[in-house]
Amino acid sequence: MAAGTLAEQRKVLDAAATIARLFPHLPAAVIQSSHIYPGQLDISLHDSLAAYEAWRAALGILPEWVDHGSQPGNTVLTAKGRFAGVEVKLIGYAPELAEVA
């Protein structure tokens, strides 16, 4: 269900602010709140699986919750968890693992 007002996204925005306050050392990320999914915070990281792992661990997302996928030239990791009362979708993009090795 899409949000009609910014107030309906407030929990997600508050969760993002809590993350920034508790974990200022985390690598920079793309942080999004969408009116289409007003209860979900999307966090994406590009070019570094180590950055993804740091976020995953900080948010308490278990390794077994991570789905591994790929797109041309990239490994894609996705996982969902909950933090500060909202659903968090964590997405990581990095060069293909075979290319890195």
N, C-alpha and C positions, 0 to 999 in steps of 0.2 A: 504494500500500500504506500503510495507516494505521500510525502509530507506536504501540507498546504502552507505552513509557516516555518520560519526559522526556529521558532520556539520548539517545534516538534523535532528538531535536530539537536536541541541543546544537550541531551545526555551524551550524544556522540562527541560533540564539541568539548564538553566537560571532560570526557574520557581522554581525548587527545591532549588537553591541557594537563591532566594528571600525569600522563605518560611523560610529557615534556618536563614536568617538575620533578618526578621521581627518577627519571633516567636521562639526564642531560648529556651523559657521555655516549649515548647511542649514536651510530652513524646517521647522517641526514637521510631522510626518506621522503617519498611522496605520500602525503597524508590527505585522505579525501573523505568527505562526508557528502552523501548524495541525497537529494530529496526523494529519489526513487526507492532507496533503501534507508529510511531515516534512522533505523536502529543499528546500522552497521558502519563500523569504521574500517576503511580500506587503507592499508599501509603497503606500499610497494618499494622494493629496493632493486637497483639495477647494477649489474656488473660485479657483484661481490656476494658469493655464498657465505663468506665470513660475516658480512654485515647482516645478512638474513638470519644467520645462526644467533648473533648477538640479540637481535630483536626477538626471535623465537624464545630464547631462554629467558629474557627479561619479562616477557608477557606470560610466561608459564605455559606455553604451548608445547605439548609433549612431542618428541620426535616421531612417534608412531601416528600422529595426526597429520603428518606432512605427506602430501601427494606429490609424486615426481612426474613431470611431464616434459615435453620438449616442443619446440617450434624451430623452424630452420635456423640453425646456428646457435640456439640457446637452450639451456636447461631451464625449466620453469618449476619452481616449488610453490605450492599453495597449501595453506592450512587455515583452519578456523578455530577460534577459541573465544573465551569471554574475558573481559577485563573492565573493571570499574562499572559493571552492570550493563555493558553493551557487547554485542558480537563484534569480534575483530577478525578481519580477513587479511592474512599476511601473504604477500606474493613476492617471490624473488626471481629475478632474471639474471642469468650469468652465461658466459660462453659455454658451449657444450663441454661436459666433463671430459670427454675423450680428447678434445682439443687442448685442454688445460694440462692433462697428464703427460 
